[in-house]
Every structure is written in structure tokens, then in C-alpha cells.
Amino acid sequence: MLDLNDFRYFVRIVECGGLTAASRNLNVPKSTVSHRLQQLETALGVRLVNRLHADSA
């Protein structure tokens, strides 16, 4: 089931340029942002964000 808040988190990820910046902006843990993104991707059946490990950037 789609949750509109998951879309809000996704938009903030895009606006802020990443999960860490979005989590700071939303004042929630990065794990929460990541979980919400994963829920949205699962519901839609597509990967919305390419994830890079911090040590590979």
C-alpha cells in the first residue's frame, strides 16, 4: 500500500541531494529515511535512487 509520506521523504531526498541531508532536513534518523524509501520502491516496483557507499564516493 502506498503511503503519501513516503513520497514526501523521496521528494526531500531529491531536493537535498541524498539520504543524509534529507534526514537532517526532516530531523529524523537516516535509517527512517532509508526505510521509507525502500517501502516506496517496493510498492512501485522500481529503484528510485542509486545508492553509493560513503567510502566509494
SELUM-334955 format. One record per atom (N, C-alpha, C, O, CB): residue number from 1; atom name; z, y, x negated. Coordinates in steps of 0.001 Angstrom, whole numbers, plus 524288, in hexadecimal, padded with zeros to 5 digits. Glycine has a CB too. Example, Ala and Ser with C-alpha at 12.3 -4.5 7.8 and 13.67 -1.06 7.14 Angstrom:
! residues 2
{1, N, {81E78, 7E9C6, 7CC7A}}
{1, CA, {81E78, 7EE6C, 7CFF4}}
{1, C, {81E78, 7F31C, 7CC70}}
{1, O, {82111, 7F309, 7C864}}
{1, CB, {82356, 7EE87, 7D3D4}}
{2, N, {81BA8, 7F736, 7CDCE}}
{2, CA, {81BE4, 7FBDC, 7CA9A}}
{2, C, {81EBE, 8001E, 7CD9C}}
{2, O, {81F67, 80472, 7CB9F}}
{2, CB, {8165D, 7FDAA, 7C8FC}}
! end
This chain:
! residues 57
{1, N, {80000, 7FB66, 7FCC0}}
{1, CA, {80000, 80000, 80000}}
{1, C, {80000, 804E5, 7FC8B}}
{1, O, {802E9, 80536, 7F8BB}}
{1, CB, {804BF, 7FFF8, 803B7}}
{2, N, {7FCC7, 8089B, 7FDE6}}
{2, CA, {7FC75, 80D72, 7FAE3}}
{2, C, {800F8, 81118, 7FC33}}
{2, O, {8027F, 811AB, 800B9}}
{2, CB, {7F73F, 8102F, 7FBE5}}
{3, N, {80308, 81385, 7F827}}
{3, CA, {8073A, 8175B, 7F8C0}}
{3, C, {80511, 81C91, 7F6C6}}
{3, O, {80360, 81CF2, 7F24A}}
{3, CB, {80C5F, 815AC, 7F5A9}}
{4, N, {8051E, 82080, 7FA0D}}
{4, CA, {802F6, 82592, 7F87C}}
{4, C, {805B9, 827DD, 7F3BF}}
{4, O, {8035B, 82ADB, 7F0D2}}
{4, CB, {8034A, 82962, 7FCFC}}
{5, N, {80AA2, 8268B, 7F2EE}}
{5, CA, {80D5E, 8286B, 7EE4F}}
{5, C, {80AFE, 82637, 7E950}}
{5, O, {80B28, 828C1, 7E53B}}
{5, CB, {81320, 82700, 7EE9F}}
{6, N, {808C9, 82180, 7E99A}}
{6, CA, {80628, 81F4E, 7E508}}
{6, C, {8017C, 822B6, 7E37C}}
{6, O, {8006F, 82370, 7DEDA}}
{6, CB, {8045C, 819A4, 7E621}}
{7, N, {7FEB7, 824C4, 7E755}}
{7, CA, {7FA5C, 82857, 7E635}}
{7, C, {7FC61, 82D5B, 7E3B8}}
{7, O, {7F9E8, 82F83, 7E033}}
{7, CB, {7F749, 8299D, 7EB40}}
{8, N, {800DC, 82F33, 7E58D}}
{8, CA, {80333, 833F1, 7E357}}
{8, C, {8047C, 83320, 7DD92}}
{8, O, {80387, 83690, 7DA5A}}
{8, CB, {8082E, 8357C, 7E666}}
{9, N, {806A2, 82E9D, 7DC4A}}
{9, CA, {807D1, 82D65, 7D6D7}}
{9, C, {802C3, 82D1D, 7D3A4}}
{9, O, {8027F, 82F2C, 7CF4D}}
{9, CB, {80ADE, 8282F, 7D671}}
{10, N, {7FEC8, 82A92, 7D5CE}}
{10, CA, {7F9CF, 82A28, 7D300}}
{10, C, {7F77B, 82F8A, 7D1E6}}
{10, O, {7F5C1, 83099, 7CD89}}
{10, CB, {7F5EC, 826DB, 7D623}}
{11, N, {7F76F, 832E8, 7D5D0}}
{11, CA, {7F555, 8382D, 7D511}}
{11, C, {7F85F, 83B03, 7D0C8}}
{11, O, {7F60F, 83DB7, 7CD8A}}
{11, CB, {7F58D, 83B50, 7DA3D}}
{12, N, {7FD7A, 83A68, 7D0C4}}
{12, CA, {800A3, 83D0D, 7CCCC}}
{12, C, {7FF8C, 83ADC, 7C75C}}
{12, O, {7FF98, 83DC9, 7C38B}}
{12, CB, {80676, 83C89, 7CE16}}
{13, N, {7FE90, 835B8, 7C6F1}}
{13, CA, {7FD1B, 8335B, 7C1F0}}
{13, C, {7F826, 835E3, 7BFE3}}
{13, O, {7F7D2, 83746, 7BB4C}}
{13, CB, {7FC59, 82D63, 7C281}}
{14, N, {7F44F, 8367D, 7C34B}}
{14, CA, {7EF54, 838DA, 7C1BE}}
{14, C, {7F021, 83E96, 7C045}}
{14, O, {7EE2A, 8405E, 7BC42}}
{14, CB, {7EB42, 8385F, 7C633}}
{15, N, {7F2FE, 84172, 7C37D}}
{15, CA, {7F3E5, 84703, 7C279}}
{15, C, {7F6CD, 847E9, 7BD5B}}
{15, O, {7F5A1, 84B97, 7BA7D}}
{15, CB, {7F6F2, 84970, 7C6F3}}
{16, N, {7FA97, 8448A, 7BC39}}
{16, CA, {7FDE0, 8453C, 7B798}}
{16, C, {7FB95, 8429F, 7B2BC}}
{16, O, {7FD45, 843B7, 7AE5E}}
{16, CB, {8034B, 84315, 7B8A2}}
{17, N, {7F7C6, 83F32, 7B37A}}
{17, CA, {7F530, 83CBA, 7AF0B}}
{17, C, {7F7B6, 837BF, 7AD21}}
{17, O, {7F64C, 835D3, 7A8F4}}
{17, CB, {7F4F2, 8406E, 7AAB5}}
{18, N, {7FB62, 83597, 7B004}}
{18, CA, {7FDBE, 830AB, 7AE6A}}
{18, C, {802B3, 82F7A, 7B15A}}
{18, O, {804D8, 832CA, 7B41A}}
{18, CB, {7FED9, 830BC, 7A8B1}}
{19, N, {8047D, 82AAA, 7B0B9}}
{19, CA, {8091A, 828E6, 7B386}}
{19, C, {80E12, 82BA4, 7B1BD}}
{19, O, {81156, 82D12, 7B4F8}}
{19, CB, {809B6, 8231C, 7B2E2}}
{20, N, {80EAE, 82C64, 7ACA3}}
{20, CA, {81369, 82EE1, 7AAAB}}
{20, C, {813E3, 83475, 7AC99}}
{20, O, {8180C, 8360D, 7AE67}}
{20, CB, {8137D, 82EC6, 7A4BF}}
{21, N, {80FAD, 8376F, 7AC3C}}
{21, CA, {80FC3, 83CDC, 7AE0D}}
{21, C, {8109C, 83D11, 7B3F3}}
{21, O, {81369, 84079, 7B5DF}}
{21, CB, {80AA1, 83FAD, 7AC94}}
{22, N, {80E3E, 8397E, 7B6CE}}
{22, CA, {80EF6, 83958, 7BC75}}
{22, C, {8149E, 83817, 7BDD5}}
{22, O, {816D0, 83A60, 7C172}}
{22, CB, {80B49, 83551, 7BEEE}}
{23, N, {816F7, 8347A, 7BAF7}}
{23, CA, {81C65, 8331D, 7BC16}}
{23, C, {81FFF, 837B7, 7BB1F}}
{23, O, {823B1, 83896, 7BE12}}
{23, CB, {81E1C, 82E77, 7B8C9}}
{24, N, {81EF0, 83AA5, 7B706}}
{24, CA, {8220F, 83F61, 7B600}}
{24, C, {8214A, 8435A, 7BA61}}
{24, O, {8250C, 845AF, 7BC45}}
{24, CB, {8208D, 841D6, 7B0AA}}
{25, N, {81C72, 84418, 7BBF3}}
{25, CA, {81B2F, 847DF, 7C008}}
{25, C, {81DA7, 84667, 7C545}}
{25, O, {81F7F, 849C7, 7C827}}
{25, CB, {8154B, 84852, 7C0A2}}
{26, N, {81DAA, 8415B, 7C673}}
{26, CA, {81FD8, 83F72, 7CB60}}
{26, C, {825BE, 83E98, 7CB15}}
{26, O, {82854, 83DBB, 7CF0A}}
{26, CB, {81D2E, 83A63, 7CCED}}
{27, N, {827CD, 83EDC, 7C64F}}
{27, CA, {82D67, 83E05, 7C563}}
{27, C, {82F2C, 83892, 7C71E}}
{27, O, {83336, 837E8, 7C9A5}}
{27, CB, {83098, 8422F, 7C842}}
{28, N, {82BF9, 834B3, 7C5A6}}
{28, CA, {82D38, 82F3A, 7C6BC}}
{28, C, {82C2C, 82C1E, 7C1BE}}
{28, O, {82946, 82DED, 7BE5C}}
{28, CB, {829EA, 82D0B, 7CB7A}}
{29, N, {82E79, 82780, 7C13E}}
{29, CA, {82D78, 82448, 7BC9A}}
{29, C, {827B3, 822C1, 7BC24}}
{29, O, {824FB, 82219, 7C00D}}
{29, CB, {830D9, 81F5B, 7BCC2}}
{30, N, {825EE, 82238, 7B758}}
{30, CA, {82082, 82097, 7B66D}}
{30, C, {81F6B, 81B52, 7B8F8}}
{30, O, {81B18, 81A64, 7BADB}}
{30, CB, {81F5A, 8204E, 7B087}}
{31, N, {8234E, 817DF, 7B90B}}
{31, CA, {82294, 812B8, 7BB6F}}
{31, C, {8215F, 8132E, 7C146}}
{31, O, {81E74, 81001, 7C367}}
{31, CB, {82779, 80F58, 7BA9C}}
{32, N, {82398, 81717, 7C3D7}}
{32, CA, {82281, 817F3, 7C965}}
{32, C, {81CDB, 81992, 7CA29}}
{32, O, {81A33, 81797, 7CDA6}}
{32, CB, {8262E, 81C1E, 7CBAD}}
{33, N, {81B01, 81D29, 7C6EC}}
{33, CA, {81594, 81EEE, 7C740}}
{33, C, {811E4, 81A60, 7C636}}
{33, O, {80E03, 819B1, 7C8F8}}
{33, CB, {8148B, 8236B, 7C356}}
{34, N, {81319, 81748, 7C241}}
{34, CA, {80FDB, 812C8, 7C0F3}}
{34, C, {80FBF, 80ED1, 7C565}}
{34, O, {80B9C, 80CC0, 7C6B5}}
{34, CB, {811D5, 81031, 7BBF6}}
{35, N, {8143F, 80DC4, 7C7B2}}
{35, CA, {8148F, 80A09, 7CC03}}
{35, C, {81165, 80BE8, 7D0B9}}
{35, O, {80E8F, 808D8, 7D31D}}
{35, CB, {81A47, 8092A, 7CD97}}
{36, N, {811E0, 810DF, 7D20C}}
{36, CA, {80EFA, 81307, 7D683}}
{36, C, {8091C, 812C5, 7D58B}}
{36, O, {80614, 8119F, 7D919}}
{36, CB, {810A5, 818BA, 7D792}}
{37, N, {80786, 813D8, 7D0B2}}
{37, CA, {80203, 8137B, 7CF52}}
{37, C, {8001B, 80DDE, 7CFE5}}
{37, O, {7FBE7, 80CEE, 7D209}}
{37, CB, {80117, 81572, 7C9B9}}
{38, N, {8032B, 80A2C, 7CDFF}}
{38, CA, {801B2, 804AD, 7CE79}}
{38, C, {80146, 80309, 7D431}}
{38, O, {7FDC0, 80016, 7D59D}}
{38, CB, {805AA, 80136, 7CBA3}}
{39, N, {804CF, 804EA, 7D770}}
{39, CA, {8048B, 803AA, 7DD07}}
{39, C, {7FF7D, 805C0, 7DF6B}}
{39, O, {7FCF1, 8030C, 7E278}}
{39, CB, {80950, 805F3, 7DFEF}}
{40, N, {7FE11, 80A81, 7DE0C}}
{40, CA, {7F94E, 80CD4, 7E026}}
{40, C, {7F489, 809D8, 7DE35}}
{40, O, {7F0FF, 808AF, 7E141}}
{40, CB, {7F8EB, 812A2, 7DE9E}}
{41, N, {7F46A, 8089C, 7D938}}
{41, CA, {7EFFD, 805B0, 7D711}}
{41, C, {7EF75, 80059, 7D9AC}}
{41, O, {7EB1D, 7FE9B, 7DAC6}}
{41, CB, {7F09D, 80506, 7D123}}
{42, N, {7F3CC, 7FDC9, 7DAA6}}
{42, CA, {7F3B3, 7F8AD, 7DD42}}
{42, C, {7F1B3, 7F935, 7E2D5}}
{42, O, {7EE76, 7F61D, 7E496}}
{42, CB, {7F92E, 7F62E, 7DD43}}
{43, N, {7F3A1, 7FD1E, 7E594}}
{43, CA, {7F1FB, 7FDEB, 7EAFF}}
{43, C, {7EC26, 7FF1A, 7EB65}}
{43, O, {7E98A, 7FD61, 7EF0D}}
{43, CB, {7F51D, 80259, 7ED74}}
{44, N, {7EA21, 8020D, 7E79B}}
{44, CA, {7E497, 80387, 7E7B4}}
{44, C, {7E113, 7FF7A, 7E512}}
{44, O, {7DC5C, 7FF56, 7E601}}
{44, CB, {7E3DF, 808C7, 7E50F}}
{45, N, {7E36A, 7FC34, 7E1CC}}
{45, CA, {7E065, 7F836, 7DF11}}
{45, C, {7DD2F, 7FA46, 7DA8B}}
{45, O, {7D944, 7F7EA, 7D90F}}
{45, CB, {7DCE2, 7F58E, 7E2CE}}
{46, N, {7DED2, 7FEAE, 7D855}}
{46, CA, {7DC13, 800F3, 7D3D4}}
{46, C, {7E006, 80331, 7CFF9}}
{46, O, {7E465, 80493, 7D16C}}
{46, CB, {7D82F, 80543, 7D59C}}
{47, N, {7DE6D, 80386, 7CB18}}
{47, CA, {7E19D, 80622, 7C725}}
{47, C, {7E023, 80BE6, 7C73A}}
{47, O, {7DB8E, 80D42, 7C6AD}}
{47, CB, {7E0CC, 803AB, 7C18B}}
{48, N, {7E3F9, 80F3E, 7C7E8}}
{48, CA, {7E308, 814D8, 7C85E}}
{48, C, {7E3DD, 817CD, 7C344}}
{48, O, {7E1AD, 81C03, 7C282}}
{48, CB, {7E684, 81716, 7CC80}}
{49, N, {7E703, 8159B, 7BFCA}}
{49, CA, {7E872, 8184C, 7BAF8}}
{49, C, {7E7F9, 81485, 7B66F}}
{49, O, {7E9D5, 81018, 7B6BA}}
{49, CB, {7EE0E, 81A90, 7BB4E}}
{50, N, {7E57A, 81644, 7B237}}
{50, CA, {7E560, 81333, 7AD68}}
{50, C, {7EA63, 81458, 7AA77}}
{50, O, {7EB9C, 818DB, 7A958}}
{50, CB, {7E070, 8147A, 7A9FD}}
{51, N, {7ED41, 81046, 7A93D}}
{51, CA, {7F23B, 810E5, 7A68C}}
{51, C, {7F17F, 8100E, 7A0B7}}
{51, O, {7EEE4, 80C5F, 79F0E}}
{51, CB, {7F655, 80D15, 7A8BA}}
{52, N, {7F3CB, 81376, 79DAE}}
{52, CA, {7F3D4, 812F7, 79800}}
{52, C, {7F97A, 8126D, 79645}}
{52, O, {7FCF0, 81510, 79852}}
{52, CB, {7F120, 817C0, 7954B}}
{53, N, {7FA64, 80F0A, 79289}}
{53, CA, {7FFA3, 80E94, 7905A}}
{53, C, {800A2, 81353, 78CDE}}
{53, O, {7FD13, 81548, 78A4C}}
{53, CB, {8004A, 80958, 78D36}}
{54, N, {80569, 8151A, 78CD2}}
{54, CA, {806CD, 819D3, 789E0}}
{54, C, {8057C, 8193B, 7840F}}
{54, O, {80401, 81D0D, 7818A}}
{54, CB, {80CA8, 81B0A, 78A8B}}
{55, N, {80602, 8147F, 781E7}}
{55, CA, {80501, 813D2, 77C5B}}
{55, C, {7FF37, 8136F, 77B10}}
{55, O, {7FDCD, 8136A, 77677}}
{55, CB, {807C1, 80F0C, 77A6F}}
{56, N, {7FBD3, 81322, 77EFE}}
{56, CA, {7F62C, 812EA, 77DF5}}
{56, C, {7F385, 81820, 77ECF}}
{56, O, {7EED1, 8189A, 77DEA}}
{56, CB, {7F39E, 80ED9, 78163}}
{57, N, {7F66F, 81C0F, 78087}}
{57, CA, {7F42B, 82131, 781A6}}
{57, C, {7F3E8, 82485, 77CC8}}
{57, O, {7F21B, 828F9, 77D01}}
{57, CB, {7F74F, 823FE, 785D6}}
! end
